[in-house]
Amino acid sequence: MSSEPVYVTQPHLPPLEEFIPYLEEIWQSKTLTNGGPMHQALEQALCDYLGVEHIALFNNGTTALLTALQALRVTGEVITTPYSFVATAHSLLWNGLTPVFVDIDPQTFNLDPAKIEAAITPRTTAIMPVHCYGNPCDVEAIQKIADNYNLNVIYDAAHAFGVNDGGGSVLRHGDLSVLSFHATKVFNTFEGGAIVCPDAKTKKHIDHLKNFGFVDEVTVVASGINGKMSEINAAFGLLQLKHIDQVIARRRDIDRLYREELKSVKGIRILEQPVHVTSNYSYFPILVEPDYHLSRDDLYQKLRDHNVFARRYFYPLISEFPMYRGMPSASASNLPSSRRIAYKVLCLPIYPGLNANDVDKILSIVKK
Ligand SMILES: *Cc1c(COP(=O)(O)O)cnc(C)c1O
């Protein structure tokens, strides 16, 4: 058995020679940032690849979330999920907003639309759902509630790069969708992010916000931030895009293998993929049920003992961290499904460089 450590994910790095011409171009242009040629080319290439019309690139997904909330002038309370990466709720706190946690649907791990209405107050102005693991939210039900109560919808779509829900890109829903291109994501620019915008006017406003609020040399229209993506990051994104179909195809093969081999293991539950959805296979969560012969944490430790570093995404829940746990909506009784899932979930390694031996090794540990 190989003893090389296996992590939950590893970035796909194309051969270094392929990146050199991009660097030469940057050196020639002497444009390092501020919407240079690489940045412009990546925006266009991503619009084409993702099937969206307007995209604004960012230096990371968290700045993009912060800016999306600023762009829509969200105030007061925002309904969101506790079952996510902590940046989702942090982006609300950093904007002086109050997160209101609503429980997830235990079948999809996404915000349960049936529980949203009860959490709306006169102070509620927006909903921030997450397409968890890239699985689309119930976008229609969420939009219906948003329309009824005149709320904005900002999707944290950090996991949903390239996901198609049958009607098109899942990123077309809501007022804005926010992507992360962090090194651990399916598509990465080392660090990076983006906001998918519905129209040119919104994109322009967001482009001003990400550049301190500058419209021209002497005009500042808002208290903006520095959220710009550099030319180096954009260039790496262009290179990554050339490989993305292969990267996702390899992930799909691993996903199929895991599904096939684990479906009959007693006590292991696998998240169903709706048939009309084209996934990006960004994560492979399993639920370790009480009838499995080990607890979730024992299986996690057993894998570690074999140098396999699976991750308990998302445990602890965001609502369990100190800056959130005192909030009324963070109470255990408000979030029963989220808590149950958080104590059962384990994300198995899935990434293009994971070889067949590693997959076999992981499967044999889980099945034994
Ligand atoms: C990765 C991630 C973010 C943060 O993105 P960064 O690019 O790391 O700032 C936000 N939300 C979710 C759900 C994420 O997985």
Ligand as a Chemical Component Dictionary entry (heavy atoms), coordinates in Angstrom:
data_LIG
# 
_chem_comp.id                   LIG 
_chem_comp.type                 NON-POLYMER 
_chem_comp.pdbx_formal_charge   0 
_chem_comp.three_letter_code    LIG 
# 
loop_
_chem_comp_atom.comp_id 
_chem_comp_atom.atom_id 
_chem_comp_atom.alt_atom_id 
_chem_comp_atom.type_symbol 
_chem_comp_atom.charge 
_chem_comp_atom.model_Cartn_x 
_chem_comp_atom.model_Cartn_y 
_chem_comp_atom.model_Cartn_z 
_chem_comp_atom.pdbx_ordinal 
LIG C1 C1 C 0 -14.707 28.406 -0.623 1  
LIG C2 C2 C 0 -15.999 28.969 -0.174 2  
LIG C3 C3 C 0 -16.172 30.351 0.067  3  
LIG C4 C4 C 0 -15.021 31.307 0.134  4  
LIG O1 O1 O 0 -14.338 31.497 -1.028 5  
LIG P1 P1 P 0 -12.837 32.050 -0.984 6  
LIG O2 O2 O 0 -12.501 32.170 -2.442 7  
LIG O3 O3 O 0 -11.990 31.028 -0.279 8  
LIG O4 O4 O 0 -12.836 33.357 -0.290 9  
LIG C5 C5 C 0 -17.433 30.810 0.376  10 
LIG N1 N1 N 0 -18.489 29.976 0.479  11 
LIG C6 C6 C 0 -18.364 28.665 0.290  12 
LIG C7 C7 C 0 -19.577 27.792 0.395  13 
LIG C8 C8 C 0 -17.105 28.104 -0.019 14 
LIG O5 O5 O 0 -16.994 26.781 -0.166 15 
# 
loop_
_chem_comp_bond.comp_id 
_chem_comp_bond.atom_id_1 
_chem_comp_bond.atom_id_2 
_chem_comp_bond.value_order 
_chem_comp_bond.pdbx_ordinal 
LIG C1 C2 SING 1  
LIG C2 C3 SING 2  
LIG C2 C8 DOUB 3  
LIG C3 C4 SING 4  
LIG C3 C5 DOUB 5  
LIG C4 O1 SING 6  
LIG O1 P1 SING 7  
LIG P1 O2 DOUB 8  
LIG P1 O3 SING 9  
LIG P1 O4 SING 10 
LIG C5 N1 SING 11 
LIG N1 C6 DOUB 12 
LIG C6 C7 SING 13 
LIG C6 C8 SING 14 
LIG C8 O5 SING 15 
# 
